[in-house]
Amino acid sequence: MSKIDNPPAVITDHGALTGLTDDDHTQYALLAGRSGGQTLIGGTGTTDDLILRSTSGVGATGADIIFQVGNNGATEAMRILNSGFVGIGMTPTVPFHVNGSAKFTAPDTPTVFLNVYTDSGSNQIDLNAIGGGSLALYSTAKVIFRTSGADPAMTILNAGNVGIGTTTPGGGTTIGTSALSLANGTAPVGGVANQASLYSADITAGNAALHVLNENGEVIKLHKANTYTQTYATADRTLGAYTSDPESGAYTGIDNLQVGTPYAQLTDLNALRVAYETLRVFTEDAVAMLNATVDDLQTIGLVG
């Protein structure tokens, strides 16, 4: 084999070839980057796909697909894990994980109808219905609102029952509809101008009742008072016959409040008025009869 005295130079730069430049084949993707940018197209048919695959390796775990932007890719915009979790601005720990605010707008208008954002370190959700329409939450069972902790702050059942601090609003023996149920909590103290507070608290142990705190700090309790039972000797509600026995059968007294043997009590104002009027008329008649008797005795000279 003969020796080549002047071997040809090895060309490593595409642009050094005669009649060619550094990037003549724009139909191919330039992995090192192309001046002016480039577009990747999956196919030419309407059903052709563009598939991005992070690795050809086989295993339970795999590489991620990372989208970088900014100064030479200094900012990670999105990451897709091998599990399918998608993270915007972060490595996701749930199927869709966003680091920062999120905003959803209507397709034909810039009006925001869902805005999830962080403002000055306080997380909050802003919901805005489009065009003055209604904002609806749908559930086939219940809608639960939580603020912190595991216990719901408010529960709305599909029957329209609303529970504050309880998940079973609407009654016990028979579940009603459109009922508001309040669970016992810490009773508020002190009024607030132009505000009334409604809450539930025990009147006695195991006897919860509705309470209203007005703006003056006064508490109004709405509950069933202790009851009394009263009977009469006749149908016209006149008093029963007098008996010297203090344990009269005309009245049974006031339940739960009177200690010991119930004494006869007059608790009906109408009956009290009737008894007073009867006594007054009887007294006046007795005085008139006595005066007439004295006059008669004076007339016949028996008294002076």
HELIX and SHEET records of a PDB file:
HELIX    1   1 HIS A   14  ALA A   16  5                                   3    
HELIX    2   2 ASN A   71  GLY A   73  5                                   3    
HELIX    3   3 ILE A  130  GLY A  132  5                                   3    
HELIX    4   4 LEU A  269  THR A  299  1                                  31    
SHEET    1   A 4 ILE A  65  VAL A  69  0                                        
SHEET    2   A 4 THR A  75  ILE A  80 -1                                        
SHEET    3   A 4 VAL A  86  ILE A  88 -1                                        
SHEET    4   A 4 PHE A  96  VAL A  98  1                                        
SHEET    1   B 3 ALA A 102  THR A 105  0                                        
SHEET    2   B 3 VAL A 112  ASP A 119 -1                                        
SHEET    3   B 3 SER A 122  LEU A 127 -1                                        
SHEET    1   C 4 LYS A 142  PHE A 145  0                                        
SHEET    2   C 4 MET A 154  LEU A 157 -1                                        
SHEET    3   C 4 VAL A 162  ILE A 164 -1                                        
SHEET    4   C 4 LEU A 180  LEU A 182  1                                        
SHEET    1   D 3 SER A 197  THR A 204  0                                        
SHEET    2   D 3 ASN A 207  LEU A 213 -1                                        
SHEET    3   D 3 VAL A 219  LEU A 222 -1                                        
SHEET    1   E 2 TYR A 228  GLN A 230  0                                        
SHEET    2   E 2 TYR A 251  ILE A 254 -1                                        
END                                                                             
